[in-house]
Amino acid sequence: MMQSLIQYEFLQNAFITGIIIGITAPVLGVFIVIRKMAMIADALSHVTLSGIAFSLLLGKYWSAFSMVSPLYGGMFFSVAGALLIEKFRSVYKHYEELAIPVIMSLGIGLGVVFISVADGFTTDLFGYLFGSVSAVSRTDLYVIIMISCIVLLAIIGLYKELFILSFDEEYCRVSGIQSKFIHFVFIILVALVIAVSMRIVGVLLVSSLMTLPVAASIRIAKSFWQTIILSVIFGEIAVIIGLIAAFYLDIAPGGTIVVISALILMITIIFQKYKYHPEINQFGKWKK
Amino acid sequence: MEHTPVVEIKNLYHRYEYDYVLKNINIQIHKGDFLALIGPNGSGKSTLIKLILGLLKVQEGEIFLYGKPLEYFRQREQIGYVSQKANSFHSGFPATVFEVVRSGLTKKTGLFRFFPKNTKELVMNALETVEMEKFADRNISELSGGQQQRIFIARAIVGNPDLLILDEPTVGVDVKHVMQFYDLLERLNRERNMTLVLVTHDIGTVVNRVSHIACLNRTLHFHGSVADFNKLGKKEITSLFGHGVEIP
């Protein structure tokens, strides 16, 4: 493994990207899960797919575009999708969650249209859907590093505000914190991380890297800070083992990463049940 | 500045659709006042509080905070707030009591800044005031409703606000702790000269502790000191409140 890592640039790119998104995705995921916005991540990832399909389509007809990484198209669509969701939520005040299925289906719909118009792609669409160990170029990697740094700095800078917004939105507004602005920045960050993560985990599974590690850590963490740290640890374990497995078994990494995340989740559920509630007997019932 | 009222409300009207819940409200709350805002359900108490806090938009009339029109008032950290629902927050939230109380310093600290160095001291002081310092490392969702409510008071006072607004804070708190709770408010008012606005149903318990009383039932039926309030006959009081208020 180490030798292949030294030998192949594409593997280095994949692993560095994996390690980075293993931090950013779960960190944002903590806020997403706690604010019950997991579906937004899903909707945005589907919009990202349409962005990728659109750039591939452009690339097919204008050769100049084929040089441009579909990462940008995905990112652009993802951010636009985030803005649309926000707009939609303010239009349908009493049905805020309606924004999510609308944007999600629009994302898939557009994606399918672009793919059909292009009459299929020579590029491996499968890789975009489920991730790939060989898809990240060096230039992509630099963009990913840059975007991730911006995201992490923003999260550190707005940590207090994000905490209070997630914990008690009313109190946040009473305190005079610009909750709308914070929420807006947050949604943009989510859109960026989704676009950045999709090369490794794939569009269809990117939201799981934001939710599964958090679902696991929330069961055992005692504090908010611990929730974040544990989520990142679980995310990293899943990404690194997932990438190694994907490389050796020739499986799309999205699949292996998600399966390992799910395993971690199951282990924490079992661990928590017996560690913190020893009064539960072997049949899963309270002894009292 | 000494005579500038902390809160001044002038000719305030508010309606939902076509139904006025507040009509012609005029109130002045001064520094160091402990005002009990009482009235039956649907009397507009919470609406009035939400308007003062800026959670609802003023439709007609004016509200001044520290002499400034509400929309220009920026020093929100001067105001502490404890809401009605002990469970308005997301229960099951993985945060410690310490983290929750610390979040009360968010606005004061400012965007893109870390909490100040003496944060731990401030948080522990606030927790000591509500006698919950032993719970600092506990998860907020493990506590009882009454304990949580005390934590939310700690969150509201950690930034040392000048005005503390409490919207029916004792809902869901057991009787034994309600008294302790009011003792705590009285102490904050006396020792820190904190201005308090307490929305409550429970007039019998608070009447000996507050300095002023305002009776609201869409319009303001009475606003004055407790001494003036006590001069009112029982019949007048009943007509002020309608039903559903415990009268001593």
HADDOCK unambig.tbl for C-alpha pairs under 7 A between the chains (distance, minus, plus):
assign (segid A and resid 157 and name CA) (segid B and resid 112 and name CA) 4.13 0.50 0.50
assign (segid A and resid 157 and name CA) (segid B and resid 113 and name CA) 6.46 0.50 0.50
assign (segid A and resid 158 and name CA) (segid B and resid 111 and name CA) 6.62 0.50 0.50
assign (segid A and resid 158 and name CA) (segid B and resid 112 and name CA) 5.85 0.50 0.50
assign (segid A and resid 160 and name CA) (segid B and resid 103 and name CA) 6.63 0.50 0.50
assign (segid A and resid 160 and name CA) (segid B and resid 106 and name CA) 5.91 0.50 0.50
assign (segid A and resid 161 and name CA) (segid B and resid 106 and name CA) 6.54 0.50 0.50
assign (segid A and resid 164 and name CA) (segid B and resid 103 and name CA) 6.09 0.50 0.50
assign (segid A and resid 167 and name CA) (segid B and resid 89 and name CA) 5.72 0.50 0.50
assign (segid A and resid 167 and name CA) (segid B and resid 90 and name CA) 5.96 0.50 0.50
assign (segid A and resid 168 and name CA) (segid B and resid 88 and name CA) 6.88 0.50 0.50
assign (segid A and resid 168 and name CA) (segid B and resid 89 and name CA) 4.76 0.50 0.50
assign (segid A and resid 168 and name CA) (segid B and resid 90 and name CA) 6.86 0.50 0.50
assign (segid A and resid 174 and name CA) (segid B and resid 53 and name CA) 5.88 0.50 0.50
assign (segid A and resid 174 and name CA) (segid B and resid 54 and name CA) 6.79 0.50 0.50
assign (segid A and resid 174 and name CA) (segid B and resid 55 and name CA) 6.71 0.50 0.50
assign (segid A and resid 175 and name CA) (segid B and resid 76 and name CA) 5.58 0.50 0.50
assign (segid A and resid 175 and name CA) (segid B and resid 77 and name CA) 6.24 0.50 0.50
assign (segid A and resid 175 and name CA) (segid B and resid 107 and name CA) 6.25 0.50 0.50
assign (segid A and resid 176 and name CA) (segid B and resid 76 and name CA) 5.38 0.50 0.50
assign (segid A and resid 176 and name CA) (segid B and resid 107 and name CA) 6.92 0.50 0.50
assign (segid A and resid 177 and name CA) (segid B and resid 107 and name CA) 6.26 0.50 0.50
assign (segid A and resid 218 and name CA) (segid B and resid 94 and name CA) 6.47 0.50 0.50
assign (segid A and resid 221 and name CA) (segid B and resid 94 and name CA) 6.84 0.50 0.50
assign (segid A and resid 222 and name CA) (segid B and resid 94 and name CA) 6.37 0.50 0.50
assign (segid A and resid 222 and name CA) (segid B and resid 95 and name CA) 6.78 0.50 0.50
assign (segid A and resid 222 and name CA) (segid B and resid 96 and name CA) 6.86 0.50 0.50
assign (segid A and resid 222 and name CA) (segid B and resid 139 and name CA) 6.23 0.50 0.50
assign (segid A and resid 223 and name CA) (segid B and resid 94 and name CA) 5.39 0.50 0.50
assign (segid A and resid 223 and name CA) (segid B and resid 95 and name CA) 4.29 0.50 0.50
assign (segid A and resid 223 and name CA) (segid B and resid 96 and name CA) 5.02 0.50 0.50
assign (segid A and resid 223 and name CA) (segid B and resid 139 and name CA) 6.72 0.50 0.50
assign (segid A and resid 224 and name CA) (segid B and resid 94 and name CA) 5.25 0.50 0.50
assign (segid A and resid 224 and name CA) (segid B and resid 95 and name CA) 4.45 0.50 0.50
assign (segid A and resid 224 and name CA) (segid B and resid 96 and name CA) 6.99 0.50 0.50
